[in-house]
Amino acid sequence: MNDFLSKIIKNFKSTYTLIENETLSLIEKISDINTDVFLVDPLKSFYTDDNISILKVIILSIVFGIILYKVGKNSFALYNEGEITSLYYLIIKTIVVVIISLNSNYILKEIIHINYMFTEVIDSFFSQIADKEIQYTSLIKQISNIEEFLNDQYKINIKDSSKFISCFLMISILLVFSIRYVFVILFIILFPFLITLILFDKGEYYFSKLFEFFMFNLLIQSINKVIIFVPIISKKEELYEIILIGSLIVLYKLNKMIINIGDIWKK
């Protein structure tokens, strides 16, 4: 019986180590979004010279179609004494939309770069205070240190429990980080088309919500640095494991807001 339990524990620990290494590796890759995202697929394949030329033609065609629709709508409204959209206002909005849309690649790169520089400042500041790198590997490695300040009779139970909980939370965090990463990629690809929503009456509201959501997904990576900083500098004390697991839960809960994308469409 003892041999059987020992094998189970051994298999669990080896499985945990494998999951920990693979999960952390993926989390580190997608946690901080920078301009390197444009150098890998699908953005690398999307923003080729040929595709950009085709994209410009499509965007101009869409804008031209919207203008024809607006002019036709104004003519119909004039005939029926309805509400007429100012053509001067429409022309100004159209010019702005076309300029932003045709330069969307450069604009989004700069936004992502500035945000990443801000994240680096936060990272550097807290790294100097903690005297170690503020990374997810640093956070999870702390779990192994729990046993160093626990009584012998509690070492195995609490350590293994902490490992099990952290393993589950890491997978959950990887999931929400992945959704966040995919949303950013999709927004970058669709941005040249999404910006044309501004030309519609209610489209400006939906575009602004999507853009706010995009910015939130970028800015949250700096907040994540602050969250994982707390347990990294925590002293070894009785509540240390609670602080550690609690930080993982907060990290998961905060980033889980990405799933509530349906709130964008509520007005």
MIBA-183623 format. One record per residue (C-alpha): residue in three letters; residue number from 1; x, y, z. Coordinates in pm, whole numbers, plus 32768, in hexadecimal, padded with zeros to 4 digits. Layout:
// MIBA-183623
@res:ala, n:NUM, east:X, north:Y, up:Z .
...
This chain:
// MIBA-183623
@res:met, n:1, east:8000, north:8000, up:8000 .
@res:asn, n:2, east:8119, north:80ED, up:805B .
@res:asp, n:3, east:81CA, north:809A, up:7F14 .
@res:phe, n:4, east:808A, north:80E5, up:7E56 .
@res:leu, n:5, east:8062, north:8237, up:7F03 .
@res:ser, n:6, east:81CE, north:8286, up:7EC8 .
@res:lys, n:7, east:81A7, north:8243, up:7D55 .
@res:ile, n:8, east:8074, north:8324, up:7D46 .
@res:ile, n:9, east:812C, north:843D, up:7DF9 .
@res:lys, n:10, east:825D, north:840E, up:7D1B .
@res:asn, n:11, east:8189, north:8416, up:7BDE .
@res:phe, n:12, east:80D0, north:854B, up:7C5A .
@res:lys, n:13, east:8214, north:8603, up:7CA1 .
@res:ser, n:14, east:82A8, north:85AD, up:7B4D .
@res:thr, n:15, east:8164, north:8615, up:7AA2 .
@res:tyr, n:16, east:815A, north:8757, up:7B6A .
@res:thr, n:17, east:82C1, north:87AA, up:7B0C .
@res:leu, n:18, east:8275, north:8772, up:799D .
@res:ile, n:19, east:8139, north:8846, up:79AA .
@res:glu, n:20, east:81ED, north:8954, up:7A70 .
@res:asn, n:21, east:830C, north:8972, up:797A .
@res:glu, n:22, east:8234, north:896B, up:7841 .
@res:thr, n:23, east:8129, north:8A51, up:78CF .
@res:leu, n:24, east:821F, north:8B51, up:7951 .
@res:ser, n:25, east:82DA, north:8B50, up:7808 .
@res:leu, n:26, east:8197, north:8BA3, up:774D .
@res:ile, n:27, east:812A, north:8CA5, up:784E .
@res:glu, n:28, east:8276, north:8D5A, up:7834 .
@res:lys, n:29, east:8258, north:8D66, up:76B8 .
@res:ile, n:30, east:80FC, north:8E02, up:76AC .
@res:ser, n:31, east:80ED, north:8EC8, up:77F2 .
@res:asp, n:32, east:819B, north:9003, up:7775 .
@res:ile, n:33, east:812F, north:9068, up:7618 .
@res:asn, n:34, east:822C, north:9133, up:7552 .
@res:thr, n:35, east:8273, north:9187, up:73E6 .
@res:asp, n:36, east:830A, north:902B, up:73B3 .
@res:val, n:37, east:81A3, north:8FB8, up:7387 .
@res:phe, n:38, east:81B3, north:904C, up:7227 .
@res:leu, n:39, east:82DC, north:8F6D, up:71D1 .
@res:val, n:40, east:8226, north:8E23, up:7205 .
@res:asp, n:41, east:80F7, north:8D86, up:7162 .
@res:pro, n:42, east:7FE4, north:8DDC, up:7127 .
@res:leu, n:43, east:8046, north:8F4E, up:7122 .
@res:lys, n:44, east:8189, north:8F08, up:7068 .
@res:ser, n:45, east:80C7, north:8E66, up:6F4D .
@res:phe, n:46, east:7FB0, north:8F67, up:6F5A .
@res:tyr, n:47, east:8085, north:90A3, up:6F42 .
@res:thr, n:48, east:8149, north:9050, up:6E07 .
@res:asp, n:49, east:817C, north:9153, up:6CF4 .
@res:asp, n:50, east:8086, north:90A4, up:6C0E .
@res:asn, n:51, east:7F7E, north:9080, up:6D1E .
@res:ile, n:52, east:7FA5, north:91EB, up:6D87 .
@res:ser, n:53, east:7F68, north:925E, up:6C1F .
@res:ile, n:54, east:7E30, north:9185, up:6C0B .
@res:leu, n:55, east:7DC6, north:91FD, up:6D64 .
@res:lys, n:56, east:7DDB, north:9369, up:6CF6 .
@res:val, n:57, east:7CFF, north:9323, up:6BC8 .
@res:ile, n:58, east:7BFD, north:9270, up:6CA2 .
@res:ile, n:59, east:7BFB, north:9388, up:6DA5 .
@res:leu, n:60, east:7BCE, north:9498, up:6C9D .
@res:ser, n:61, east:7AB8, north:93CC, up:6BFD .
@res:ile, n:62, east:7A07, north:93A4, up:6D4C .
@res:val, n:63, east:7A26, north:9518, up:6D99 .
@res:phe, n:64, east:79AA, north:9574, up:6C3D .
@res:gly, n:65, east:7880, north:948C, up:6C6B .
@res:ile, n:66, east:782F, north:9529, up:6DBD .
@res:ile, n:67, east:7840, north:9687, up:6D25 .
@res:leu, n:68, east:774F, north:9620, up:6C10 .
@res:tyr, n:69, east:7667, north:9591, up:6D19 .
@res:lys, n:70, east:7676, north:96D2, up:6DE6 .
@res:val, n:71, east:763A, north:97AE, up:6CB7 .
@res:gly, n:72, east:7515, north:96D5, up:6C4E .
@res:lys, n:73, east:748A, north:96DC, up:6DAF .
@res:asn, n:74, east:74A7, north:9859, up:6DB9 .
@res:ser, n:75, east:73F7, north:9878, up:6C68 .
@res:phe, n:76, east:72DD, north:9799, up:6CE0 .
@res:ala, n:77, east:72C4, north:985A, up:6E29 .
@res:leu, n:78, east:72BD, north:99A5, up:6D6A .
@res:tyr, n:79, east:71A1, north:9927, up:6C91 .
@res:asn, n:80, east:70DE, north:98AC, up:6DC2 .
@res:glu, n:81, east:7142, north:99D1, up:6EA4 .
@res:gly, n:82, east:7203, north:98E9, up:6F8A .
@res:glu, n:83, east:7343, north:991A, up:704F .
@res:ile, n:84, east:746C, north:9977, up:6F72 .
@res:thr, n:85, east:75D7, north:992D, up:6FC8 .
@res:ser, n:86, east:76C9, north:9A4F, up:6F96 .
@res:leu, n:87, east:779C, north:9A06, up:6E62 .
@res:tyr, n:88, east:78BB, north:9ADA, up:6EE9 .
@res:tyr, n:89, east:78C0, north:9A0B, up:7028 .
@res:leu, n:90, east:78B1, north:98CB, up:6F5A .
@res:ile, n:91, east:79D3, north:993C, up:6E7D .
@res:ile, n:92, east:7AAE, north:998E, up:6FAA .
@res:lys, n:93, east:7A5F, north:9841, up:7051 .
@res:thr, n:94, east:7AA2, north:978A, up:6F0B .
@res:ile, n:95, east:7BF8, north:982F, up:6EDE .
@res:val, n:96, east:7C5A, north:97D9, up:7044 .
@res:val, n:97, east:7BDF, north:9672, up:7021 .
@res:val, n:98, east:7C9A, north:963C, up:6ED9 .
@res:ile, n:99, east:7DE1, north:96C9, up:6F64 .
@res:ile, n:100, east:7DCE, north:95F3, up:70A1 .
@res:ser, n:101, east:7D5E, north:94BD, up:6FE6 .
@res:leu, n:102, east:7E71, north:94CE, up:6EDF .
@res:asn, n:103, east:7F77, north:9504, up:6FEE .
@res:ser, n:104, east:7EE2, north:9410, up:70EA .
@res:asn, n:105, east:8017, north:9331, up:70ED .
@res:tyr, n:106, east:80FC, north:944F, up:7156 .
@res:ile, n:107, east:8003, north:94E3, up:724E .
@res:leu, n:108, east:7FC3, north:939A, up:7304 .
@res:lys, n:109, east:8137, north:934C, up:730C .
@res:glu, n:110, east:817A, north:9498, up:73B8 .
@res:ile, n:111, east:8060, north:9463, up:74B3 .
@res:ile, n:112, east:80DF, north:9306, up:7508 .
@res:his, n:113, east:8247, north:9381, up:751C .
@res:ile, n:114, east:81F2, north:94A1, up:7608 .
@res:asn, n:115, east:8127, north:93B8, up:76E6 .
@res:tyr, n:116, east:8242, north:92B9, up:76ED .
@res:met, n:117, east:833B, north:93C9, up:774D .
@res:phe, n:118, east:8255, north:9427, up:786E .
@res:thr, n:119, east:8248, north:92B9, up:78D7 .
@res:glu, n:120, east:83C4, north:92AA, up:78CB .
@res:val, n:121, east:83DA, north:93DB, up:79AF .
@res:ile, n:122, east:82F0, north:9332, up:7AAA .
@res:asp, n:123, east:83B4, north:91EF, up:7A8C .
@res:ser, n:124, east:8503, north:929B, up:7ABE .
@res:phe, n:125, east:8485, north:9363, up:7BEB .
@res:phe, n:126, east:83FD, north:9235, up:7CA6 .
@res:ser, n:127, east:8526, north:915D, up:7C41 .
@res:gln, n:128, east:860F, north:9251, up:7CEF .
@res:ile, n:129, east:853B, north:9247, up:7E2A .
@res:ala, n:130, east:851F, north:90CB, up:7E2D .
@res:asp, n:131, east:8686, north:909E, up:7DB7 .
@res:lys, n:132, east:860C, north:8F94, up:7CC3 .
@res:glu, n:133, east:8551, north:8F82, up:7B7B .
@res:ile, n:134, east:83D8, north:8FAF, up:7B90 .
@res:gln, n:135, east:8374, north:8E82, up:7AC2 .
@res:tyr, n:136, east:8271, north:8D71, up:7ADF .
@res:thr, n:137, east:8388, north:8C75, up:7B0E .
@res:ser, n:138, east:83FA, north:8D3B, up:7C3E .
@res:leu, n:139, east:829A, north:8D2D, up:7CCA .
@res:ile, n:140, east:8265, north:8BB8, up:7CA1 .
@res:lys, n:141, east:83C1, north:8B5E, up:7D1D .
@res:gln, n:142, east:835C, north:8BF2, up:7E6A .
@res:ile, n:143, east:8270, north:8ACC, up:7E9D .
@res:ser, n:144, east:839B, north:89E8, up:7EC4 .
@res:asn, n:145, east:8415, north:8AC2, up:7FE2 .
@res:ile, n:146, east:82DA, north:8A97, up:80B2 .
@res:glu, n:147, east:8362, north:895D, up:8155 .
@res:glu, n:148, east:848E, north:8A1A, up:81DE .
@res:phe, n:149, east:83C6, north:8ACC, up:82EA .
@res:leu, n:150, east:82BA, north:89C9, up:833C .
@res:asn, n:151, east:82C1, north:88CC, up:8453 .
@res:asp, n:152, east:8323, north:876C, up:83E6 .
@res:gln, n:153, east:81C7, north:86DE, up:8423 .
@res:tyr, n:154, east:812D, north:87D7, up:8331 .
@res:lys, n:155, east:8238, north:87E3, up:8225 .
@res:ile, n:156, east:81B8, north:86D4, up:813E .
@res:asn, n:157, east:8047, north:8725, up:8155 .
@res:ile, n:158, east:8060, north:889C, up:8126 .
@res:lys, n:159, east:8172, north:888C, up:8020 .
@res:asp, n:160, east:80BA, north:878C, up:7F4C .
@res:ser, n:161, east:7F70, north:8845, up:7F78 .
@res:ser, n:162, east:8013, north:898A, up:7F0E .
@res:lys, n:163, east:80AA, north:88E3, up:7DDF .
@res:phe, n:164, east:7F5B, north:8850, up:7D7A .
@res:ile, n:165, east:7EA7, north:899E, up:7DA0 .
@res:ser, n:166, east:7FB9, north:8A5E, up:7CED .
@res:cys, n:167, east:7FB8, north:8961, up:7BD1 .
@res:phe, n:168, east:7E42, north:8991, up:7B9F .
@res:leu, n:169, east:7E61, north:8B0C, up:7BB4 .
@res:met, n:170, east:7F83, north:8B16, up:7ABF .
@res:ile, n:171, east:7EB7, north:8A5B, up:79BC .
@res:ser, n:172, east:7D92, north:8B48, up:79F9 .
@res:ile, n:173, east:7E77, north:8C77, up:79DB .
@res:leu, n:174, east:7F0A, north:8BEE, up:7898 .
@res:leu, n:175, east:7DA9, north:8BC9, up:780F .
@res:val, n:176, east:7D42, north:8D32, up:7853 .
@res:phe, n:177, east:7E95, north:8DB4, up:77E0 .
@res:ser, n:178, east:7E65, north:8CF3, up:769C .
@res:ile, n:179, east:7D0B, north:8D89, up:7665 .
@res:arg, n:180, east:7D99, north:8EE1, up:76A7 .
@res:tyr, n:181, east:7EB7, north:8EA4, up:75B3 .
@res:val, n:182, east:7DCB, north:8E25, up:74A3 .
@res:phe, n:183, east:7CE7, north:8F55, up:74CF .
@res:val, n:184, east:7E0E, north:9044, up:74A1 .
@res:ile, n:185, east:7E7A, north:8F8C, up:7365 .
@res:leu, n:186, east:7D18, north:8F92, up:72D7 .
@res:phe, n:187, east:7CEF, north:9103, up:732C .
@res:ile, n:188, east:7E34, north:9159, up:7276 .
@res:ile, n:189, east:7DC4, north:9098, up:7142 .
@res:leu, n:190, east:7C64, north:9129, up:7140 .
@res:phe, n:191, east:7CC0, north:928B, up:71AD .
@res:pro, n:192, east:7CD0, north:931E, up:704A .
@res:phe, n:193, east:7B69, north:92AB, up:7017 .
@res:leu, n:194, east:7AEA, north:92F2, up:7177 .
@res:ile, n:195, east:7B50, north:945E, up:715F .
@res:thr, n:196, east:7A53, north:948B, up:7045 .
@res:leu, n:197, east:793F, north:9451, up:7147 .
@res:ile, n:198, east:7973, north:95BB, up:71AC .
@res:leu, n:199, east:78C8, north:9625, up:706C .
@res:phe, n:200, east:7781, north:958C, up:70E3 .
@res:asp, n:201, east:769B, north:9631, up:71E3 .
@res:lys, n:202, east:76BC, north:9528, up:72F5 .
@res:gly, n:203, east:7801, north:9497, up:7272 .
@res:glu, n:204, east:78D5, north:9598, up:732A .
@res:tyr, n:205, east:7858, north:9514, up:7478 .
@res:tyr, n:206, east:78AB, north:93A9, up:7427 .
@res:phe, n:207, east:7A01, north:9400, up:739B .
@res:ser, n:208, east:7A59, north:94CE, up:74CF .
@res:lys, n:209, east:79F4, north:93A9, up:75AF .
@res:leu, n:210, east:7AC9, north:92B5, up:74E7 .
@res:phe, n:211, east:7BF0, north:93A4, up:74EE .
@res:glu, n:212, east:7BCC, north:93D5, up:7666 .
@res:phe, n:213, east:7BC4, north:925C, up:768D .
@res:phe, n:214, east:7D00, north:9241, up:75B8 .
@res:met, n:215, east:7DB4, north:9345, up:768D .
@res:phe, n:216, east:7D45, north:9299, up:77CC .
@res:asn, n:217, east:7DDC, north:9153, up:774F .
@res:leu, n:218, east:7F26, north:9204, up:7717 .
@res:leu, n:219, east:7F2E, north:92C9, up:785B .
@res:ile, n:220, east:7ED4, north:919E, up:7933 .
@res:gln, n:221, east:802C, north:9105, up:78FB .
@res:ser, n:222, east:80BF, north:921C, up:79D2 .
@res:ile, n:223, east:7FBD, north:91D6, up:7AE2 .
@res:asn, n:224, east:801D, north:9066, up:7AD4 .
@res:lys, n:225, east:8183, north:90C7, up:7B29 .
@res:val, n:226, east:810B, north:9173, up:7C65 .
@res:ile, n:227, east:803D, north:9040, up:7CC9 .
@res:ile, n:228, east:815C, north:8F48, up:7CAB .
@res:phe, n:229, east:8247, north:903D, up:7D57 .
@res:val, n:230, east:818D, north:901B, up:7EA3 .
@res:pro, n:231, east:81D3, north:8EA9, up:7EED .
@res:ile, n:232, east:8334, north:8EBF, up:7E5E .
@res:ile, n:233, east:839D, north:8FB7, up:7F6C .
@res:ser, n:234, east:82C9, north:8F21, up:8082 .
@res:lys, n:235, east:838D, north:8EA7, up:81AC .
@res:lys, n:236, east:8379, north:8D3E, up:8219 .
@res:glu, n:237, east:825F, north:8D34, up:8312 .
@res:glu, n:238, east:8136, north:8C5D, up:8370 .
@res:leu, n:239, east:804F, north:8D04, up:8273 .
@res:tyr, n:240, east:814B, north:8CFE, up:815A .
@res:glu, n:241, east:80A9, north:8BE1, up:8098 .
@res:ile, n:242, east:7F5A, north:8C95, up:80B1 .
@res:ile, n:243, east:7FF4, north:8DD1, up:801F .
@res:leu, n:244, east:8091, north:8D05, up:7F09 .
@res:ile, n:245, east:7F59, north:8C46, up:7EA5 .
@res:gly, n:246, east:7E87, north:8D80, up:7EDB .
@res:ser, n:247, east:7F5E, north:8E3E, up:7DE2 .
@res:leu, n:248, east:7F27, north:8D2F, up:7CDE .
@res:ile, n:249, east:7DB0, north:8D42, up:7D1A .
@res:val, n:250, east:7DAF, north:8EBE, up:7CF8 .
@res:leu, n:251, east:7E7E, north:8E9F, up:7BBA .
@res:tyr, n:252, east:7D84, north:8DA8, up:7B2D .
@res:lys, n:253, east:7C4C, north:8E69, up:7B98 .
@res:leu, n:254, east:7CCC, north:8FB5, up:7B12 .
@res:asn, n:255, east:7D2D, north:8F28, up:79C0 .
@res:lys, n:256, east:7BEE, north:8E5B, up:79AF .
@res:met, n:257, east:7B39, north:8F9F, up:795F .
@res:ile, n:258, east:7BAD, north:8F61, up:77FC .
@res:ile, n:259, east:7A9C, north:8E5B, up:77E2 .
@res:asn, n:260, east:7992, north:8F63, up:7828 .
@res:ile, n:261, east:79B8, north:8FF3, up:76C9 .
@res:gly, n:262, east:783A, north:8FE9, up:76AA .
@res:asp, n:263, east:782A, north:911B, up:778B .
@res:ile, n:264, east:78B2, north:91E9, up:766A .
@res:trp, n:265, east:7767, north:91CE, up:75B2 .
@res:lys, n:266, east:7696, north:9242, up:76D9 .
@res:lys, n:267, east:762A, north:93AC, up:76C7 .
